[in-house]
Amino acid sequence: MAPIRILCAAALLPLVLSGCEGSDFSRSFGLTRDAPDEFTVTTQPPLSMPPDFTLRPPRPGAPRPQEVTPRQGAEIALIPQSSMPQRAPVSESTGQEALVASAGPRAPADIRTKIDADAAMEATDRSFADELMFWHTPADKSVVVDPQRESRRLRSNAALGKPATAGDTAIIQRKKQSLLDMIF
């Protein structure tokens, strides 16, 4: 009878310990790591002697004027032009104007919002139920161009004086899927 109690206690011990998995328990046994937040770790600028000794002494607790907040540091790292003093706009040369004109019409002003909206429609998070019901990813329906045959077609069109769009584009045919491939 006693060995059965010991076996039951040994079997229930992991269940009881898993119920104790709070942040205090895991932290006290060293199961979690507390890494510093990489966005709030900052470096202090080096001390330097001011060029003018007639400056007023700093007030205790006042922010240092040369100190950059983490947000400003990130903005400077991402957009270096934002930290530079603004200069008068320089007129473009005729070569630059010709290059911009040959690039085509300007993009619409709201192009970023359109791209973000398209990306949001593509990136849908699948819920747990969706993953269970539709666990098989759909087959890739994209077309792959055969580079060697396409190169031969373009060279023969150039040799005959035909436009590059003449003829059919050489594509790689995907093999047909069997019933087992469709299931798994």
GROMACS elastic network, one bead per residue, 0.5 to 0.9 nm:
[ bonds ]
;  ai    aj funct       b0    kb
    1     4     6  0.53336   500
    1     5     6  0.65915   500
    1     6     6  0.89350   500
    2     5     6  0.51510   500
    2     6     6  0.63205   500
    2     7     6  0.86907   500
    3     6     6  0.50036   500
    3     7     6  0.60969   500
    3     8     6  0.85514   500
    4     7     6  0.50557   500
    4     8     6  0.60856   500
    4     9     6  0.84726   500
    5     8     6  0.50771   500
    5     9     6  0.60148   500
    5    10     6  0.84624   500
    6     9     6  0.50623   500
    6    10     6  0.60355   500
    6    11     6  0.85182   500
    7    10     6  0.50125   500
    7    11     6  0.60746   500
    7    12     6  0.85755   500
    8    11     6  0.50197   500
    8    12     6  0.60713   500
    8    13     6  0.84651   500
    9    12     6  0.51297   500
    9    13     6  0.59314   500
   10    13     6  0.52422   500
   10    14     6  0.76812   500
   11    14     6  0.67539   500
   11    15     6  0.77124   500
   12    15     6  0.51940   500
   12    16     6  0.62235   500
   12    17     6  0.86751   500
   13    16     6  0.51264   500
   13    17     6  0.61113   500
   13    18     6  0.85371   500
   14    17     6  0.50316   500
   14    18     6  0.59703   500
   14    19     6  0.86436   500
   15    18     6  0.51671   500
   15    19     6  0.65337   500
   16    19     6  0.52794   500
   16    20     6  0.68714   500
   17    20     6  0.51242   500
   17    21     6  0.69681   500
   18    21     6  0.53995   500
   19    22     6  0.79371   500
   20    24     6  0.89584   500
   20    25     6  0.65358   500
   20    26     6  0.85318   500
   21    24     6  0.79150   500
   21    25     6  0.58337   500
   21    26     6  0.61680   500
   22    25     6  0.52899   500
   22    26     6  0.63046   500
   22    27     6  0.83903   500
   23    26     6  0.53369   500
   23    27     6  0.57955   500
   23    28     6  0.83381   500
   23    32     6  0.82280   500
   24    27     6  0.51499   500
   24    28     6  0.59156   500
   24    29     6  0.85842   500
   25    28     6  0.52751   500
   25    29     6  0.63624   500
   25    30     6  0.86207   500
   25    31     6  0.84580   500
   26    29     6  0.53202   500
   26    30     6  0.60730   500
   26    32     6  0.60326   500
   27    30     6  0.50252   500
   27    31     6  0.58544   500
   27    32     6  0.55098   500
   27    33     6  0.76662   500
   27    34     6  0.87029   500
   28    31     6  0.77094   500
   28    32     6  0.87580   500
   29    32     6  0.82631   500
   30    33     6  0.71432   500
   35    38     6  0.83894   500
   36    39     6  0.86825   500
   36    40     6  0.80504   500
   36    41     6  0.73943   500
   37    40     6  0.56187   500
   37    41     6  0.65691   500
   38    41     6  0.54691   500
   38    42     6  0.85988   500
   39    42     6  0.79074   500
   39    70     6  0.69085   500
   39    71     6  0.86290   500
   39    74     6  0.86844   500
   40    70     6  0.63389   500
   41    70     6  0.80088   500
   42    69     6  0.82767   500
   42    70     6  0.68018   500
   44    47     6  0.86792   500
   44    67     6  0.74062   500
   44    68     6  0.89404   500
   45    48     6  0.89292   500
   45    66     6  0.77150   500
   45    67     6  0.68610   500
   45    68     6  0.88543   500
   49    52     6  0.86963   500
   49    53     6  0.89057   500
   50    53     6  0.66464   500
   50    55     6  0.83066   500
   52    55     6  0.63544   500
   53    56     6  0.84814   500
   55    58     6  0.87017   500
   56    59     6  0.88502   500
   58    61     6  0.86154   500
   58    62     6  0.71522   500
   58    64     6  0.83200   500
   59    62     6  0.55240   500
   59    63     6  0.87334   500
   60    63     6  0.87538   500
   61    64     6  0.89437   500
   62    65     6  0.89025   500
   63    66     6  0.87333   500
   63    67     6  0.73446   500
   64    67     6  0.52723   500
   64    68     6  0.85989   500
   65    68     6  0.81480   500
   68    71     6  0.80419   500
   68    72     6  0.59557   500
   68    73     6  0.60601   500
   69    72     6  0.51921   500
   69    73     6  0.61231   500
   69    74     6  0.86357   500
   70    74     6  0.61608   500
   70    75     6  0.86348   500
   71    74     6  0.51442   500
   71    75     6  0.62485   500
   71    76     6  0.86520   500
   72    75     6  0.50064   500
   72    76     6  0.60983   500
   72    77     6  0.85311   500
   72    83     6  0.89318   500
   73    76     6  0.51120   500
   73    77     6  0.61410   500
   73    78     6  0.86316   500
   74    77     6  0.50005   500
   74    78     6  0.60952   500
   74    79     6  0.83420   500
   75    78     6  0.51457   500
   75    79     6  0.56662   500
   75    80     6  0.75057   500
   75    82     6  0.75288   500
   75    83     6  0.83426   500
   76    79     6  0.52030   500
   76    81     6  0.75856   500
   76    82     6  0.64498   500
   76    83     6  0.59060   500
   77    80     6  0.58759   500
   79    82     6  0.57128   500
   79    83     6  0.77893   500
   80    83     6  0.57887   500
   80    84     6  0.70000   500
   81    84     6  0.52102   500
   81    85     6  0.80984   500
   81    86     6  0.84176   500
   82    85     6  0.78261   500
   82    86     6  0.84280   500
   83    86     6  0.88402   500
   84    87     6  0.88150   500
   86    89     6  0.86841   500
   87    90     6  0.84115   500
   92    95     6  0.80066   500
   92    96     6  0.59300   500
   92    97     6  0.63434   500
   93    96     6  0.52324   500
   93    97     6  0.62793   500
   93    98     6  0.86507   500
   94    97     6  0.50120   500
   94    98     6  0.60692   500
   94    99     6  0.85660   500
   95    98     6  0.50754   500
   95    99     6  0.61709   500
   95   100     6  0.86803   500
   96    99     6  0.50464   500
   96   100     6  0.62169   500
   96   101     6  0.85375   500
   97   100     6  0.51734   500
   97   101     6  0.60630   500
   97   102     6  0.85980   500
   98   101     6  0.50134   500
   98   102     6  0.60990   500
   98   103     6  0.86585   500
   99   102     6  0.52000   500
   99   103     6  0.63781   500
  100   103     6  0.52001   500
  100   104     6  0.73086   500
  100   105     6  0.87888   500
  100   106     6  0.89509   500
  101   104     6  0.58863   500
  101   105     6  0.74417   500
  102   105     6  0.85419   500
  103   106     6  0.84075   500
  104   107     6  0.89562   500
  105   108     6  0.89632   500
  106   109     6  0.86426   500
  107   110     6  0.83093   500
  107   111     6  0.66192   500
  108   111     6  0.53934   500
  108   112     6  0.88487   500
  109   112     6  0.78700   500
  110   113     6  0.54881   500
  110   114     6  0.64889   500
  110   115     6  0.88817   500
  111   114     6  0.50972   500
  111   115     6  0.61709   500
  111   116     6  0.85555   500
  112   115     6  0.51422   500
  112   116     6  0.60671   500
  112   117     6  0.85228   500
  113   116     6  0.50243   500
  113   117     6  0.60515   500
  113   118     6  0.85873   500
  114   117     6  0.50882   500
  114   118     6  0.62117   500
  114   119     6  0.85917   500
  115   118     6  0.50830   500
  115   119     6  0.60869   500
  115   120     6  0.85216   500
  116   119     6  0.50365   500
  116   120     6  0.60511   500
  116   121     6  0.86682   500
  117   120     6  0.50656   500
  117   121     6  0.63643   500
  117   122     6  0.88081   500
  118   121     6  0.52087   500
  118   122     6  0.64222   500
  118   123     6  0.88006   500
  119   122     6  0.50724   500
  119   123     6  0.60816   500
  120   123     6  0.52442   500
  120   124     6  0.70137   500
  121   124     6  0.65344   500
  126   129     6  0.80023   500
  126   130     6  0.57782   500
  126   131     6  0.64021   500
  127   130     6  0.51571   500
  127   131     6  0.63135   500
  127   132     6  0.87322   500
  128   131     6  0.51067   500
  128   132     6  0.62895   500
  128   133     6  0.87323   500
  129   132     6  0.50796   500
  129   133     6  0.61356   500
  129   134     6  0.83297   500
  130   133     6  0.51619   500
  130   134     6  0.55828   500
  130   135     6  0.74886   500
  131   134     6  0.53144   500
  131   136     6  0.84195   500
  132   135     6  0.54862   500
  133   136     6  0.85975   500
  134   137     6  0.72624   500
  136   139     6  0.89367   500
  136   182     6  0.86905   500
  136   183     6  0.79253   500
  136   184     6  0.72363   500
  137   140     6  0.88257   500
  138   141     6  0.86064   500
  139   182     6  0.86687   500
  140   143     6  0.87475   500
  143   171     6  0.67828   500
  143   172     6  0.73970   500
  143   173     6  0.82759   500
  143   174     6  0.88550   500
  144   170     6  0.87341   500
  144   171     6  0.55826   500
  144   172     6  0.55614   500
  144   173     6  0.79925   500
  144   174     6  0.88904   500
  145   149     6  0.86413   500
  145   150     6  0.72493   500
  145   169     6  0.72841   500
  145   170     6  0.58450   500
  145   172     6  0.58654   500
  146   149     6  0.57485   500
  146   150     6  0.59785   500
  146   151     6  0.85259   500
  146   169     6  0.84480   500
  146   170     6  0.55342   500
  146   172     6  0.53956   500
  147   150     6  0.51481   500
  147   151     6  0.59627   500
  147   152     6  0.86279   500
  147   170     6  0.78263   500
  147   171     6  0.83959   500
  148   151     6  0.51622   500
  148   152     6  0.63190   500
  148   153     6  0.87288   500
  148   170     6  0.86999   500
  149   152     6  0.50818   500
  149   153     6  0.61974   500
  149   154     6  0.86911   500
  149   169     6  0.85878   500
  149   170     6  0.59159   500
  149   171     6  0.83611   500
  150   153     6  0.50501   500
  150   154     6  0.61978   500
  150   155     6  0.86285   500
  150   168     6  0.89636   500
  150   169     6  0.63399   500
  150   170     6  0.52504   500
  150   171     6  0.80239   500
  151   154     6  0.51767   500
  151   155     6  0.61723   500
  151   156     6  0.86178   500
  152   155     6  0.51693   500
  152   156     6  0.61368   500
  152   157     6  0.85658   500
  153   156     6  0.52260   500
  153   157     6  0.61464   500
  153   158     6  0.86442   500
  153   164     6  0.84753   500
  153   166     6  0.89388   500
  153   167     6  0.77517   500
  153   168     6  0.86034   500
  153   169     6  0.80552   500
  153   170     6  0.80702   500
  154   157     6  0.50884   500
  154   158     6  0.61837   500
  154   159     6  0.86440   500
  154   163     6  0.86558   500
  154   164     6  0.59050   500
  154   165     6  0.84736   500
  154   166     6  0.86996   500
  155   158     6  0.50648   500
  155   159     6  0.61270   500
  155   160     6  0.86194   500
  155   164     6  0.87416   500
  156   160     6  0.61182   500
  156   161     6  0.84532   500
  156   162     6  0.83570   500
  157   160     6  0.51960   500
  157   161     6  0.59908   500
  157   163     6  0.63976   500
  157   164     6  0.61770   500
  157   165     6  0.86309   500
  157   166     6  0.71569   500
  157   167     6  0.84224   500
  158   161     6  0.50484   500
  158   162     6  0.59378   500
  158   163     6  0.70594   500
  158   164     6  0.70960   500
  159   162     6  0.76874   500
  160   163     6  0.89837   500
  162   165     6  0.81829   500
  162   166     6  0.65378   500
  163   166     6  0.56247   500
  164   167     6  0.81515   500
  165   168     6  0.79827   500
  165   169     6  0.83889   500
  166   169     6  0.88126   500
  168   171     6  0.88817   500
  174   177     6  0.88287   500
  177   180     6  0.79129   500
  177   181     6  0.56081   500
  177   182     6  0.63968   500
  178   181     6  0.51372   500
  178   182     6  0.63924   500
  178   183     6  0.88387   500
  179   182     6  0.52107   500
  179   183     6  0.64331   500
  179   184     6  0.87836   500
  180   183     6  0.51055   500
  180   184     6  0.60630   500
  181   184     6  0.52526   500
